[in-house]
Amino acid sequence: MNDIEDKKLAQVLKQGAHDPGENPWFTRRVLNKLPEKQSRGSWATTVVYAIALVACVICWLVMLRGQDWAAITVRDLLYNVMMATVTLTVLWQTIVSLLHAADV
């Protein structure tokens, strides 16, 4: 039922539509009123995230080296979950920053 009504509405709108005509300045005027493109990221942001990612890797290495594998406590599990969350977040932000810097 909606398809039939949609087709009827589209036909009514086409019949009553006003032809705007040609205006070569329309595009230029519209583009001039648009806000300037803002920078989404910079190389400094990427460097900061990369340093944070290196710090996360160092924390993982220190944690794994000092881990007592004979007895894993709740504290160890919470620390691992927290480190995994922080590392994945920093990794994600590093990738996003690199993509924005490349304007992808």
Chimera marker file (.cmm) of the C-alpha trace (Angstrom):
<marker_set name="trace">
<marker id="1" x="0.000" y="0.000" z="0.000" r="1" g="1" b="0" radius="0.5"/>
<marker id="2" x="2.816" y="2.404" z="0.817" r="1" g="1" b="0" radius="0.5"/>
<marker id="3" x="4.512" y="1.857" z="-2.542" r="1" g="1" b="0" radius="0.5"/>
<marker id="4" x="1.394" y="2.931" z="-4.427" r="1" g="1" b="0" radius="0.5"/>
<marker id="5" x="0.963" y="5.996" z="-2.225" r="1" g="1" b="0" radius="0.5"/>
<marker id="6" x="4.663" y="6.850" z="-2.558" r="1" g="1" b="0" radius="0.5"/>
<marker id="7" x="4.452" y="6.639" z="-6.358" r="1" g="1" b="0" radius="0.5"/>
<marker id="8" x="1.346" y="8.843" z="-6.411" r="1" g="1" b="0" radius="0.5"/>
<marker id="9" x="3.028" y="11.399" z="-4.140" r="1" g="1" b="0" radius="0.5"/>
<marker id="10" x="6.181" y="11.412" z="-6.287" r="1" g="1" b="0" radius="0.5"/>
<marker id="11" x="4.068" y="11.962" z="-9.403" r="1" g="1" b="0" radius="0.5"/>
<marker id="12" x="2.166" y="14.865" z="-7.790" r="1" g="1" b="0" radius="0.5"/>
<marker id="13" x="5.412" y="16.481" z="-6.672" r="1" g="1" b="0" radius="0.5"/>
<marker id="14" x="6.941" y="16.132" z="-10.136" r="1" g="1" b="0" radius="0.5"/>
<marker id="15" x="3.905" y="17.730" z="-11.779" r="1" g="1" b="0" radius="0.5"/>
<marker id="16" x="3.849" y="20.678" z="-9.385" r="1" g="1" b="0" radius="0.5"/>
<marker id="17" x="7.622" y="21.145" z="-9.223" r="1" g="1" b="0" radius="0.5"/>
<marker id="18" x="9.085" y="24.463" z="-10.298" r="1" g="1" b="0" radius="0.5"/>
<marker id="19" x="12.013" y="24.306" z="-12.710" r="1" g="1" b="0" radius="0.5"/>
<marker id="20" x="14.796" y="26.385" z="-11.170" r="1" g="1" b="0" radius="0.5"/>
<marker id="21" x="16.506" y="27.045" z="-14.501" r="1" g="1" b="0" radius="0.5"/>
<marker id="22" x="20.200" y="27.410" z="-15.105" r="1" g="1" b="0" radius="0.5"/>
<marker id="23" x="22.276" y="29.506" z="-12.722" r="1" g="1" b="0" radius="0.5"/>
<marker id="24" x="26.052" y="29.145" z="-13.141" r="1" g="1" b="0" radius="0.5"/>
<marker id="25" x="26.719" y="31.044" z="-9.876" r="1" g="1" b="0" radius="0.5"/>
<marker id="26" x="24.587" y="28.777" z="-7.725" r="1" g="1" b="0" radius="0.5"/>
<marker id="27" x="27.340" y="26.254" z="-7.046" r="1" g="1" b="0" radius="0.5"/>
<marker id="28" x="29.980" y="28.901" z="-6.304" r="1" g="1" b="0" radius="0.5"/>
<marker id="29" x="27.673" y="30.797" z="-3.924" r="1" g="1" b="0" radius="0.5"/>
<marker id="30" x="26.760" y="27.618" z="-2.075" r="1" g="1" b="0" radius="0.5"/>
<marker id="31" x="30.404" y="26.566" z="-1.786" r="1" g="1" b="0" radius="0.5"/>
<marker id="32" x="31.411" y="30.023" z="-0.534" r="1" g="1" b="0" radius="0.5"/>
<marker id="33" x="28.882" y="29.773" z="2.299" r="1" g="1" b="0" radius="0.5"/>
<marker id="34" x="30.120" y="26.383" z="3.484" r="1" g="1" b="0" radius="0.5"/>
<marker id="35" x="32.446" y="26.372" z="6.496" r="1" g="1" b="0" radius="0.5"/>
<marker id="36" x="36.117" y="25.738" z="5.841" r="1" g="1" b="0" radius="0.5"/>
<marker id="37" x="37.354" y="22.180" z="6.168" r="1" g="1" b="0" radius="0.5"/>
<marker id="38" x="38.708" y="21.667" z="9.650" r="1" g="1" b="0" radius="0.5"/>
<marker id="39" x="41.786" y="19.637" z="10.361" r="1" g="1" b="0" radius="0.5"/>
<marker id="40" x="40.787" y="16.356" z="11.982" r="1" g="1" b="0" radius="0.5"/>
<marker id="41" x="44.178" y="15.371" z="13.266" r="1" g="1" b="0" radius="0.5"/>
<marker id="42" x="47.820" y="16.227" z="13.138" r="1" g="1" b="0" radius="0.5"/>
<marker id="43" x="51.114" y="14.445" z="13.197" r="1" g="1" b="0" radius="0.5"/>
<marker id="44" x="51.590" y="15.493" z="16.839" r="1" g="1" b="0" radius="0.5"/>
<marker id="45" x="48.448" y="13.615" z="17.842" r="1" g="1" b="0" radius="0.5"/>
<marker id="46" x="49.685" y="10.531" z="16.025" r="1" g="1" b="0" radius="0.5"/>
<marker id="47" x="53.075" y="10.769" z="17.765" r="1" g="1" b="0" radius="0.5"/>
<marker id="48" x="51.447" y="11.089" z="21.205" r="1" g="1" b="0" radius="0.5"/>
<marker id="49" x="49.277" y="8.028" z="20.567" r="1" g="1" b="0" radius="0.5"/>
<marker id="50" x="52.278" y="6.084" z="19.257" r="1" g="1" b="0" radius="0.5"/>
<marker id="51" x="54.241" y="6.931" z="22.419" r="1" g="1" b="0" radius="0.5"/>
<marker id="52" x="51.278" y="5.815" z="24.533" r="1" g="1" b="0" radius="0.5"/>
<marker id="53" x="51.140" y="2.571" z="22.550" r="1" g="1" b="0" radius="0.5"/>
<marker id="54" x="54.859" y="1.959" z="23.209" r="1" g="1" b="0" radius="0.5"/>
<marker id="55" x="54.226" y="2.612" z="26.921" r="1" g="1" b="0" radius="0.5"/>
<marker id="56" x="51.417" y="0.033" z="26.863" r="1" g="1" b="0" radius="0.5"/>
<marker id="57" x="53.723" y="-2.548" z="25.267" r="1" g="1" b="0" radius="0.5"/>
<marker id="58" x="56.365" y="-1.852" z="27.927" r="1" g="1" b="0" radius="0.5"/>
<marker id="59" x="53.737" y="-2.280" z="30.664" r="1" g="1" b="0" radius="0.5"/>
<marker id="60" x="52.685" y="-5.596" z="29.132" r="1" g="1" b="0" radius="0.5"/>
<marker id="61" x="56.294" y="-6.807" z="29.035" r="1" g="1" b="0" radius="0.5"/>
<marker id="62" x="56.909" y="-5.787" z="32.654" r="1" g="1" b="0" radius="0.5"/>
<marker id="63" x="53.644" y="-7.391" z="33.740" r="1" g="1" b="0" radius="0.5"/>
<marker id="64" x="54.283" y="-10.669" z="31.909" r="1" g="1" b="0" radius="0.5"/>
<marker id="65" x="57.874" y="-10.854" z="33.149" r="1" g="1" b="0" radius="0.5"/>
<marker id="66" x="56.833" y="-10.395" z="36.781" r="1" g="1" b="0" radius="0.5"/>
<marker id="67" x="53.774" y="-12.644" z="36.601" r="1" g="1" b="0" radius="0.5"/>
<marker id="68" x="53.709" y="-15.571" z="39.005" r="1" g="1" b="0" radius="0.5"/>
<marker id="69" x="52.120" y="-18.215" z="36.797" r="1" g="1" b="0" radius="0.5"/>
<marker id="70" x="51.724" y="-20.636" z="39.702" r="1" g="1" b="0" radius="0.5"/>
<marker id="71" x="49.022" y="-18.501" z="41.345" r="1" g="1" b="0" radius="0.5"/>
<marker id="72" x="46.917" y="-16.047" z="39.376" r="1" g="1" b="0" radius="0.5"/>
<marker id="73" x="44.875" y="-13.785" z="41.620" r="1" g="1" b="0" radius="0.5"/>
<marker id="74" x="41.781" y="-11.679" z="41.001" r="1" g="1" b="0" radius="0.5"/>
<marker id="75" x="44.058" y="-8.642" z="41.089" r="1" g="1" b="0" radius="0.5"/>
<marker id="76" x="46.096" y="-10.128" z="38.241" r="1" g="1" b="0" radius="0.5"/>
<marker id="77" x="42.948" y="-10.718" z="36.191" r="1" g="1" b="0" radius="0.5"/>
<marker id="78" x="41.671" y="-7.194" z="36.808" r="1" g="1" b="0" radius="0.5"/>
<marker id="79" x="45.065" y="-5.755" z="35.886" r="1" g="1" b="0" radius="0.5"/>
<marker id="80" x="45.115" y="-7.793" z="32.669" r="1" g="1" b="0" radius="0.5"/>
<marker id="81" x="41.608" y="-6.681" z="31.705" r="1" g="1" b="0" radius="0.5"/>
<marker id="82" x="42.446" y="-3.052" z="32.470" r="1" g="1" b="0" radius="0.5"/>
<marker id="83" x="45.694" y="-3.207" z="30.479" r="1" g="1" b="0" radius="0.5"/>
<marker id="84" x="43.942" y="-4.895" z="27.563" r="1" g="1" b="0" radius="0.5"/>
<marker id="85" x="41.253" y="-2.204" z="27.535" r="1" g="1" b="0" radius="0.5"/>
<marker id="86" x="43.774" y="0.639" z="27.674" r="1" g="1" b="0" radius="0.5"/>
<marker id="87" x="46.004" y="-0.952" z="25.031" r="1" g="1" b="0" radius="0.5"/>
<marker id="88" x="43.136" y="-1.595" z="22.616" r="1" g="1" b="0" radius="0.5"/>
<marker id="89" x="41.818" y="1.941" z="23.112" r="1" g="1" b="0" radius="0.5"/>
<marker id="90" x="45.228" y="3.485" z="22.460" r="1" g="1" b="0" radius="0.5"/>
<marker id="91" x="45.740" y="1.212" z="19.440" r="1" g="1" b="0" radius="0.5"/>
<marker id="92" x="42.331" y="2.200" z="18.062" r="1" g="1" b="0" radius="0.5"/>
<marker id="93" x="43.031" y="5.914" z="18.574" r="1" g="1" b="0" radius="0.5"/>
<marker id="94" x="46.448" y="5.562" z="16.914" r="1" g="1" b="0" radius="0.5"/>
<marker id="95" x="44.887" y="3.950" z="13.849" r="1" g="1" b="0" radius="0.5"/>
<marker id="96" x="42.119" y="6.575" z="13.682" r="1" g="1" b="0" radius="0.5"/>
<marker id="97" x="44.681" y="9.360" z="14.031" r="1" g="1" b="0" radius="0.5"/>
<marker id="98" x="46.787" y="7.898" z="11.213" r="1" g="1" b="0" radius="0.5"/>
<marker id="99" x="43.728" y="7.606" z="8.959" r="1" g="1" b="0" radius="0.5"/>
<marker id="100" x="42.658" y="11.184" z="9.678" r="1" g="1" b="0" radius="0.5"/>
<marker id="101" x="46.163" y="12.471" z="9.055" r="1" g="1" b="0" radius="0.5"/>
<marker id="102" x="46.097" y="10.687" z="5.683" r="1" g="1" b="0" radius="0.5"/>
<marker id="103" x="42.578" y="12.096" z="4.971" r="1" g="1" b="0" radius="0.5"/>
<marker id="104" x="41.085" y="8.668" z="4.309" r="1" g="1" b="0" radius="0.5"/>
<link id1="1" id2="2" r="1" g="1" b="0" radius="0.2"/>
<link id1="2" id2="3" r="1" g="1" b="0" radius="0.2"/>
<link id1="3" id2="4" r="1" g="1" b="0" radius="0.2"/>
<link id1="4" id2="5" r="1" g="1" b="0" radius="0.2"/>
<link id1="5" id2="6" r="1" g="1" b="0" radius="0.2"/>
<link id1="6" id2="7" r="1" g="1" b="0" radius="0.2"/>
<link id1="7" id2="8" r="1" g="1" b="0" radius="0.2"/>
<link id1="8" id2="9" r="1" g="1" b="0" radius="0.2"/>
<link id1="9" id2="10" r="1" g="1" b="0" radius="0.2"/>
<link id1="10" id2="11" r="1" g="1" b="0" radius="0.2"/>
<link id1="11" id2="12" r="1" g="1" b="0" radius="0.2"/>
<link id1="12" id2="13" r="1" g="1" b="0" radius="0.2"/>
<link id1="13" id2="14" r="1" g="1" b="0" radius="0.2"/>
<link id1="14" id2="15" r="1" g="1" b="0" radius="0.2"/>
<link id1="15" id2="16" r="1" g="1" b="0" radius="0.2"/>
<link id1="16" id2="17" r="1" g="1" b="0" radius="0.2"/>
<link id1="17" id2="18" r="1" g="1" b="0" radius="0.2"/>
<link id1="18" id2="19" r="1" g="1" b="0" radius="0.2"/>
<link id1="19" id2="20" r="1" g="1" b="0" radius="0.2"/>
<link id1="20" id2="21" r="1" g="1" b="0" radius="0.2"/>
<link id1="21" id2="22" r="1" g="1" b="0" radius="0.2"/>
<link id1="22" id2="23" r="1" g="1" b="0" radius="0.2"/>
<link id1="23" id2="24" r="1" g="1" b="0" radius="0.2"/>
<link id1="24" id2="25" r="1" g="1" b="0" radius="0.2"/>
<link id1="25" id2="26" r="1" g="1" b="0" radius="0.2"/>
<link id1="26" id2="27" r="1" g="1" b="0" radius="0.2"/>
<link id1="27" id2="28" r="1" g="1" b="0" radius="0.2"/>
<link id1="28" id2="29" r="1" g="1" b="0" radius="0.2"/>
<link id1="29" id2="30" r="1" g="1" b="0" radius="0.2"/>
<link id1="30" id2="31" r="1" g="1" b="0" radius="0.2"/>
<link id1="31" id2="32" r="1" g="1" b="0" radius="0.2"/>
<link id1="32" id2="33" r="1" g="1" b="0" radius="0.2"/>
<link id1="33" id2="34" r="1" g="1" b="0" radius="0.2"/>
<link id1="34" id2="35" r="1" g="1" b="0" radius="0.2"/>
<link id1="35" id2="36" r="1" g="1" b="0" radius="0.2"/>
<link id1="36" id2="37" r="1" g="1" b="0" radius="0.2"/>
<link id1="37" id2="38" r="1" g="1" b="0" radius="0.2"/>
<link id1="38" id2="39" r="1" g="1" b="0" radius="0.2"/>
<link id1="39" id2="40" r="1" g="1" b="0" radius="0.2"/>
<link id1="40" id2="41" r="1" g="1" b="0" radius="0.2"/>
<link id1="41" id2="42" r="1" g="1" b="0" radius="0.2"/>
<link id1="42" id2="43" r="1" g="1" b="0" radius="0.2"/>
<link id1="43" id2="44" r="1" g="1" b="0" radius="0.2"/>
<link id1="44" id2="45" r="1" g="1" b="0" radius="0.2"/>
<link id1="45" id2="46" r="1" g="1" b="0" radius="0.2"/>
<link id1="46" id2="47" r="1" g="1" b="0" radius="0.2"/>
<link id1="47" id2="48" r="1" g="1" b="0" radius="0.2"/>
<link id1="48" id2="49" r="1" g="1" b="0" radius="0.2"/>
<link id1="49" id2="50" r="1" g="1" b="0" radius="0.2"/>
<link id1="50" id2="51" r="1" g="1" b="0" radius="0.2"/>
<link id1="51" id2="52" r="1" g="1" b="0" radius="0.2"/>
<link id1="52" id2="53" r="1" g="1" b="0" radius="0.2"/>
<link id1="53" id2="54" r="1" g="1" b="0" radius="0.2"/>
<link id1="54" id2="55" r="1" g="1" b="0" radius="0.2"/>
<link id1="55" id2="56" r="1" g="1" b="0" radius="0.2"/>
<link id1="56" id2="57" r="1" g="1" b="0" radius="0.2"/>
<link id1="57" id2="58" r="1" g="1" b="0" radius="0.2"/>
<link id1="58" id2="59" r="1" g="1" b="0" radius="0.2"/>
<link id1="59" id2="60" r="1" g="1" b="0" radius="0.2"/>
<link id1="60" id2="61" r="1" g="1" b="0" radius="0.2"/>
<link id1="61" id2="62" r="1" g="1" b="0" radius="0.2"/>
<link id1="62" id2="63" r="1" g="1" b="0" radius="0.2"/>
<link id1="63" id2="64" r="1" g="1" b="0" radius="0.2"/>
<link id1="64" id2="65" r="1" g="1" b="0" radius="0.2"/>
<link id1="65" id2="66" r="1" g="1" b="0" radius="0.2"/>
<link id1="66" id2="67" r="1" g="1" b="0" radius="0.2"/>
<link id1="67" id2="68" r="1" g="1" b="0" radius="0.2"/>
<link id1="68" id2="69" r="1" g="1" b="0" radius="0.2"/>
<link id1="69" id2="70" r="1" g="1" b="0" radius="0.2"/>
<link id1="70" id2="71" r="1" g="1" b="0" radius="0.2"/>
<link id1="71" id2="72" r="1" g="1" b="0" radius="0.2"/>
<link id1="72" id2="73" r="1" g="1" b="0" radius="0.2"/>
<link id1="73" id2="74" r="1" g="1" b="0" radius="0.2"/>
<link id1="74" id2="75" r="1" g="1" b="0" radius="0.2"/>
<link id1="75" id2="76" r="1" g="1" b="0" radius="0.2"/>
<link id1="76" id2="77" r="1" g="1" b="0" radius="0.2"/>
<link id1="77" id2="78" r="1" g="1" b="0" radius="0.2"/>
<link id1="78" id2="79" r="1" g="1" b="0" radius="0.2"/>
<link id1="79" id2="80" r="1" g="1" b="0" radius="0.2"/>
<link id1="80" id2="81" r="1" g="1" b="0" radius="0.2"/>
<link id1="81" id2="82" r="1" g="1" b="0" radius="0.2"/>
<link id1="82" id2="83" r="1" g="1" b="0" radius="0.2"/>
<link id1="83" id2="84" r="1" g="1" b="0" radius="0.2"/>
<link id1="84" id2="85" r="1" g="1" b="0" radius="0.2"/>
<link id1="85" id2="86" r="1" g="1" b="0" radius="0.2"/>
<link id1="86" id2="87" r="1" g="1" b="0" radius="0.2"/>
<link id1="87" id2="88" r="1" g="1" b="0" radius="0.2"/>
<link id1="88" id2="89" r="1" g="1" b="0" radius="0.2"/>
<link id1="89" id2="90" r="1" g="1" b="0" radius="0.2"/>
<link id1="90" id2="91" r="1" g="1" b="0" radius="0.2"/>
<link id1="91" id2="92" r="1" g="1" b="0" radius="0.2"/>
<link id1="92" id2="93" r="1" g="1" b="0" radius="0.2"/>
<link id1="93" id2="94" r="1" g="1" b="0" radius="0.2"/>
<link id1="94" id2="95" r="1" g="1" b="0" radius="0.2"/>
<link id1="95" id2="96" r="1" g="1" b="0" radius="0.2"/>
<link id1="96" id2="97" r="1" g="1" b="0" radius="0.2"/>
<link id1="97" id2="98" r="1" g="1" b="0" radius="0.2"/>
<link id1="98" id2="99" r="1" g="1" b="0" radius="0.2"/>
<link id1="99" id2="100" r="1" g="1" b="0" radius="0.2"/>
<link id1="100" id2="101" r="1" g="1" b="0" radius="0.2"/>
<link id1="101" id2="102" r="1" g="1" b="0" radius="0.2"/>
<link id1="102" id2="103" r="1" g="1" b="0" radius="0.2"/>
<link id1="103" id2="104" r="1" g="1" b="0" radius="0.2"/>
</marker_set>
